[in-house]
Amino acid sequence: MRILYFLNKEMRYRNFIILFIILFLFMISPIAIINYIVDPYGIYHPDYIQKKPFINTHTRLHKTQRLLSRDYECIFLGTSRVEGLFDFEFFEKEHLFFQICKTYYNAGISSASVEEVSEFLKLILKFNQPRIVFYGLDFVQFSAPIIESKRSFLSYYRKPYYHRIVVPFSLDTLWNSVKTINSTGISYYKENGSWNIDKEMESKNFSIFLESNILNLKQLFLLNEKAYYNNFYHNFSLNMRDGKSTLFYYRQILENAYKNKIKFYLFINPFHIRLIEVLDRKIGYNRFEDWKRDIVKLNEEIANLFNTQPYPVYDFSGYNFITSEEIPVEGFKMKYFYYENSHIRPSAGDLMLKKILLNENQFNNFGILISTKNIEEHLEKQKELFYRWREENQVEVNEIINFINK
């Protein structure tokens, strides 16, 4: 009898567990089904990306999942500058780029650190087989404080299938699904992964300008410059707490690219020369120069380890026709290339690719191929041009200094 009692007790316990699991699955299944159908982050149904405003706040999740489900011949990596620069949606199919890359994806991520780019490349090489990768480098990617602040996002790159399974069962996702159904907002990202800055500025910035009493583009430049001074360049260091240099992650990127024998193009992104003035005031121009030296030196060192030719490195930053574009006195729109001092239009991205792929150069000083052989000469010339710009634009320089020091 005693044995039967324990057997019955064990049976009751097992039945309770089974019943609990069935009940739990019954309760959460509708949540998962709703989230899967609505798909607020554009993970499962990419055809309706434009109607999903929560992609704007879940870009890392969205883009890592896109790279799981499709193969692309060419991929762009980098920060939001890359996101906005490379969009060929409106170009003819005969355009040079489509002759080289029939399919492409812009995997740029806003404020991405170099560690994130390293993890993203690992994911791409594991689940895709791209022929060509374009990597846009930014100095701020290598800031140790920025790298450490972005570490909570690394699981998106390291555990993509975990997120693919877990996201539909989340109550947060359900809440965002409900808001997506009722929302009139849109995603500012396109099917090709590029950031539609025109659409975002059109729908958001005008009201923001009015609320912030921003009367023209010059004031927006000043606000961005103060943000760089106080945030992006704050406590800037290439040294991590664990003793590593942040260049360690750049080395990882290069080693993975060379090991997988893909075509890999490196380029330093353009940004308005006014931001170099801010950088110089906060960090020191010489540290920007040293970083460029490290970029080309490490590239050639890793190439030697793999007994192959180094990847080309192009410098589109510094002083040139595009980075020194004049700011209009009135209005909110630059004449040629800029949205504001950090982000540039796809028309400049087109010029960059023509330089990289065809060695075309509509503007002689835009895009210099750099290596250890010419880096010192290049840096010396850039410094001379920068200081000349400073002398010729002293009113602007004083305006920047006064504003960032308020």
PyMOL commands that set and color helices and strands:
alter all, ss='L'
color gray80, all
select helices_A, chain A and resi 2-38+46-51+53-57+59-69+80-85+96-100+114-127+139-142+144-149+151-158+160-169+171-182+197-211+217-232+247-259+273-282+285-305+346-358+375-392+394-404
alter helices_A, ss='H'
color red, helices_A
select strands_A, chain A and resi 74-77+104-106+132-137+263-268+313-315+368-370
alter strands_A, ss='S'
color yellow, strands_A
deselect
rebuild
show_as cartoon
